Amino acid sequence: MGFLDKLLGSLSGGRPPLASSISVKCNRCGEILTARINLANDLSGEYDPKGTLQFYTCRKVLQGNGRCFQSVEVILKYDPQRLLREKEIHGGQFVED
């Protein structure tokens, strides 16, 4: 392992990747929809009254490519380390990779 690899490894601190993706299946037409989640920009922080970060949320609304125009809403909840803890879906089903 080179010096640069060690330096970059120590700076990352073992954090999760900066992006992830989700795949869902539309309940109406069965189309598989995929969305990319940018963990640095797509998450909104939720704080307690003292100002301490409790968790992050991300809401995505997905729509297919013309087979139907049904929207599939996905709500994701992440812990302060940006690890996925809960997921909720309306209008579809999650597709596991």
Backbone bond lengths (Angstrom), bond angles and torsions (degrees), N, CA, C in turn:
res aa  C-N    CA-C-N  psi(-1)  N-CA   C-N-CA  omega(-1)  CA-C   N-CA-C  phi
1 M - - - 1.450 - - 1.524 108.12 -
2 G 1.323 116.41 126.32 1.442 120.74 -177.58 1.517 113.45 -80.81
3 F 1.326 114.04 169.88 1.463 120.50 -179.79 1.525 111.70 -57.99
4 L 1.324 117.04 -44.68 1.471 120.73 -178.34 1.530 110.91 -64.17
5 D 1.326 118.06 -39.89 1.459 121.35 177.45 1.524 111.23 -62.27
6 K 1.327 117.02 -41.62 1.468 121.10 178.43 1.523 110.41 -64.28
7 L 1.336 116.40 -43.23 1.454 120.56 -179.67 1.529 111.15 -63.33
8 L 1.311 116.72 -47.02 1.473 120.36 179.59 1.519 111.13 -65.39
9 G 1.315 118.00 -37.17 1.459 121.43 177.82 1.514 112.16 -65.00
10 S 1.330 117.05 -38.71 1.460 119.75 179.75 1.525 111.11 -72.92
11 L 1.318 117.77 -32.21 1.459 120.42 178.75 1.520 112.24 -71.90
12 S 1.320 117.48 -33.33 1.467 119.57 -178.24 1.517 111.42 -73.13
13 G 1.316 118.54 -26.18 1.456 121.77 176.97 1.524 114.14 63.09
14 G 1.319 117.90 21.35 1.454 120.31 179.72 1.519 113.26 73.22
15 R 1.323 117.39 21.66 1.463 121.04 179.94 1.517 111.28 -68.80
16 P 1.335 116.99 157.33 1.455 119.93 176.63 1.518 111.21 -68.40
17 P 1.317 118.11 167.09 1.471 120.46 179.50 1.527 110.96 -61.54
18 L 1.332 116.23 162.37 1.462 121.11 -177.48 1.521 113.32 -82.87
19 A 1.317 118.29 -4.85 1.461 120.97 179.69 1.522 109.59 -148.38
20 S 1.310 114.48 152.79 1.459 120.96 172.91 1.522 107.48 -144.91
21 S 1.303 116.96 174.86 1.453 119.59 178.94 1.525 109.03 -137.71
22 I 1.336 114.67 156.58 1.449 121.24 176.44 1.519 108.08 -129.48
23 S 1.313 116.24 148.91 1.460 122.43 175.40 1.515 108.14 -124.87
24 V 1.328 115.69 134.33 1.454 121.50 179.60 1.522 109.27 -132.95
25 K 1.321 115.33 158.57 1.457 121.88 178.02 1.526 107.97 -115.56
26 C 1.321 116.75 125.83 1.455 122.45 179.60 1.527 109.78 -66.33
27 N 1.342 116.79 132.03 1.465 120.35 178.52 1.525 112.44 -68.21
28 R 1.308 117.04 -26.76 1.465 120.71 -175.10 1.534 112.94 -80.70
29 C 1.332 116.69 -50.22 1.473 119.35 -174.22 1.522 113.81 -113.93
30 G 1.332 118.10 -13.09 1.456 121.21 179.52 1.521 114.82 84.75
31 E 1.339 117.44 3.05 1.469 120.67 -179.84 1.528 110.19 -66.67
32 I 1.319 116.47 140.22 1.456 122.38 176.21 1.524 107.97 -88.09
33 L 1.329 115.87 124.37 1.459 122.67 -179.65 1.524 108.61 -115.20
34 T 1.312 116.37 140.16 1.459 121.65 -179.21 1.517 109.61 -124.92
35 A 1.324 115.61 140.29 1.461 121.62 176.83 1.511 109.48 -132.51
36 R 1.308 115.23 146.86 1.463 122.17 177.16 1.520 107.66 -100.91
37 I 1.322 117.07 134.32 1.458 123.19 178.06 1.519 107.62 -109.57
38 N 1.331 116.86 117.13 1.452 122.01 175.09 1.523 106.95 -88.18
39 L 1.321 117.03 108.05 1.455 121.69 -174.38 1.522 113.25 -70.57
40 A 1.324 117.53 -12.22 1.466 120.53 177.44 1.524 111.63 -90.52
41 N 1.348 118.30 -26.94 1.459 120.19 -172.99 1.529 115.62 -122.59
42 D 1.325 118.87 -25.05 1.465 121.15 -173.87 1.521 114.09 -86.93
43 L 1.303 118.86 -8.90 1.458 121.72 -175.74 1.526 111.53 -93.56
44 S 1.335 115.44 141.78 1.464 122.15 176.00 1.519 108.46 -111.85
45 G 1.312 116.56 130.18 1.452 121.15 -179.01 1.516 111.95 -78.06
46 E 1.334 116.51 140.83 1.463 123.47 174.77 1.520 106.55 -115.50
47 Y 1.334 116.26 125.04 1.461 122.17 -173.18 1.520 111.26 -116.40
48 D 1.341 116.05 152.37 1.463 120.07 173.78 1.533 108.60 -82.93
49 P 1.330 119.00 173.31 1.473 120.91 -178.05 1.532 114.50 -58.90
50 K 1.328 117.93 -23.13 1.461 121.14 178.68 1.523 112.76 -83.28
51 G 1.333 117.24 -5.80 1.454 121.11 179.65 1.509 115.03 91.64
52 T 1.326 117.15 11.91 1.464 121.75 178.98 1.526 109.45 -88.43
53 L 1.313 115.99 132.17 1.460 120.97 178.31 1.519 110.18 -64.15
54 Q 1.337 117.11 126.06 1.460 122.26 178.49 1.517 111.61 -98.68
55 F 1.341 117.25 -47.17 1.457 122.33 -179.35 1.515 109.04 -165.93
56 Y 1.320 115.79 171.70 1.461 123.27 175.41 1.529 108.37 -113.92
57 T 1.319 116.44 149.17 1.456 121.11 172.91 1.523 109.56 -126.17
58 C 1.325 114.72 155.41 1.455 122.20 176.37 1.518 107.29 -142.51
59 R 1.319 116.71 130.58 1.470 122.02 178.13 1.518 107.97 -119.85
60 K 1.320 115.80 126.72 1.466 122.24 177.58 1.527 108.05 -126.38
61 V 1.324 115.79 137.38 1.455 121.61 173.83 1.519 106.39 -115.83
62 L 1.344 115.72 118.70 1.461 121.99 -175.70 1.518 110.03 -108.26
63 Q 1.328 115.18 145.19 1.461 121.30 177.87 1.522 108.10 -140.93
64 G 1.310 116.49 142.87 1.455 121.87 -175.13 1.514 114.09 -74.21
65 N 1.320 114.44 -175.22 1.465 122.35 -176.48 1.524 113.08 -98.80
66 G 1.319 118.53 45.17 1.450 119.97 172.85 1.510 116.74 104.65
67 R 1.317 119.53 -14.55 1.461 120.09 178.22 1.522 109.97 -66.61
68 C 1.314 116.70 -41.28 1.461 122.62 171.71 1.523 106.68 -151.78
69 F 1.285 116.41 167.84 1.462 119.47 -177.95 1.517 111.44 -115.44
70 Q 1.318 115.71 25.50 1.457 121.33 176.75 1.528 109.14 -71.22
71 S 1.315 116.74 134.03 1.466 121.18 176.83 1.520 109.90 -90.18
72 V 1.312 115.30 142.50 1.463 122.31 174.56 1.519 106.38 -117.06
73 E 1.332 116.71 119.28 1.460 121.40 -178.28 1.526 109.48 -101.09
74 V 1.322 115.67 132.47 1.457 122.51 179.73 1.522 108.09 -123.54
75 I 1.337 116.38 130.12 1.466 122.18 175.94 1.519 107.15 -120.26
76 L 1.325 115.09 122.41 1.464 121.44 -177.84 1.526 109.10 -115.61
77 K 1.324 116.09 141.53 1.467 121.09 178.69 1.527 108.07 -122.01
78 Y 1.326 115.82 127.70 1.461 123.35 -178.37 1.525 109.93 -117.18
79 D 1.327 116.46 150.07 1.459 120.50 175.45 1.536 109.01 -79.11
80 P 1.338 118.85 174.05 1.470 120.45 -178.47 1.531 114.78 -59.16
81 Q 1.343 117.79 -19.74 1.465 120.71 176.66 1.533 111.37 -89.98
82 R 1.323 116.83 8.74 1.468 125.02 178.56 1.535 113.19 65.19
83 L 1.310 115.80 35.98 1.457 121.59 173.97 1.527 107.68 -102.22
84 L 1.332 117.19 132.99 1.452 122.31 -177.64 1.521 110.67 -63.67
85 R 1.344 116.15 127.92 1.461 121.21 -179.50 1.524 112.92 -117.97
86 E 1.338 118.11 -34.85 1.465 121.53 -179.46 1.520 109.24 -141.03
87 K 1.342 115.75 150.93 1.454 119.73 174.46 1.524 108.99 -144.94
88 E 1.320 114.55 145.13 1.451 122.24 -177.26 1.528 107.58 -138.04
89 I 1.332 117.05 145.76 1.461 120.33 -177.47 1.528 109.45 -140.03
90 H 1.331 115.73 144.98 1.454 123.12 176.37 1.526 107.94 -129.80
91 G 1.332 116.92 123.62 1.456 121.05 178.59 1.513 114.84 91.04
92 G 1.319 117.22 8.85 1.454 119.74 -179.06 1.514 111.92 -166.85
93 Q 1.313 115.16 -171.58 1.463 122.88 178.87 1.521 108.45 -133.64
94 F 1.317 116.43 144.45 1.452 120.14 176.67 1.527 109.67 -71.00
95 V 1.314 116.31 141.70 1.460 123.39 175.24 1.519 105.92 -109.14
96 E 1.308 116.65 119.50 1.467 120.99 -179.92 1.514 109.17 -80.36
97 D 1.337 115.78 139.28 1.472 121.45 179.66 1.504 111.28 -76.04
